[in-house]
Amino acid sequence: MSLLTAETFDAVGALDASILQEVKLPGLENHPKIFIKRDDAIHPLISGNKWRKLKYNLIEASRLGENALLTFGGAYSNHIHATAAAGKLFGIKTIGIIRGEEYDPLNPTLSAAEKMGMELHYLPRKIYRDRNNPDFQNELAEKYGAPYVVPEGGTNRFALKGVAELVDEIDVEYTRVCTAVGSGGTLAGVVCGLKGKARAVGFPALKHGEYLSGIISQLLKESGCGGYDNWELQTDFHQGGFAKVTDELIEFIMEFKRLNSIQLDYIYNGKMFFAIRKLIEEKYFSEEDVIIALHTGGLQGNEGIENRYRIRNK
Ligand SMILES: Cc1ncc(COP(=O)(O)O)c(C=O)c1O
């Protein structure tokens, strides 16, 4: 890969497509102003927060002269899909360490990743649990010849730096920034970018998301943002657990699309907007609030979920 800079990276996406669009929530007559930030529109394959999180990771890999990158994810991982796409686009070899056994045929996410040139290796769940252990990461990096390791979800201090940039693009007055949460990097990046103003609210997509508080605090500290406490997690909106969907959620996502002509994903953004509606009903958000809600992408995963739950999305 030739030396990658922030300018060359940005030039490949459409940052000016990440506009703020005012949206209406299904089932509510009046509600506080909500703007969705269309990070999903930056790039068709490296979409949403993946664009933000991969940017400085790829630049760092390039600066170090590495031409292969190794990362981790589940079988439906948006991060795996986006990393494969970025590798193809910027000419860096990508290796995906996938949780669980290999299925034949591959699901749409892994099949696309493989077509984009990612080399896939599978780890039994018990072994995969060790994915954040630096010694284990080094072992895999050596084994597969890819010394630049990006953790699961793409989350590290380089990711936070990329995400923080989106805050400066917001050109309206606002009181809250909402984002879905998986590994916590996006929320932490937003907090860094806010520099103490307004309040960031994160919605974990998985059960028992309380444990993420410690991880996010640690990420903030590592990035010099440990002094900011204007953030919180709302942990009751996982709808049964990661990648679980309910009829109510499916109906909400379809109605949201009818009202706003914006497709949400089922795992992250759909659940976040559903949660925002509930919190408005509960008067957690007030009429005076102006909410910025990030569309973090993830639409590549919809096909897999729609197949699994036999959802007809026309
Ligand atoms: C579409 C989408 N939105 C939100 C998130 C959550 O981001 P983070 O892992 O940075 O918390 C992820 C990934 O985990 C994702 O794929």
The ligand as an ORCA input file, in Angstrom:
! r2SCAN-3c Opt
* xyz 0 1
  C     -23.724     -0.759     12.576
  C     -23.077     -0.663     13.901
  N     -23.481      0.281     14.753
  C     -22.949      0.422     15.967
  C     -21.953     -0.420     16.409
  C     -21.397     -0.222     17.758
  O     -20.157      0.372     17.677
  P     -19.060      0.147     18.790
  O     -18.572     -1.261     18.627
  O     -18.046      1.136     18.471
  O     -19.716      0.340     20.106
  C     -21.472     -1.427     15.549
  C     -20.401     -2.360     15.903
  O     -20.135     -2.835     16.908
  C     -22.059     -1.560     14.281
  O     -21.655     -2.511     13.425
*
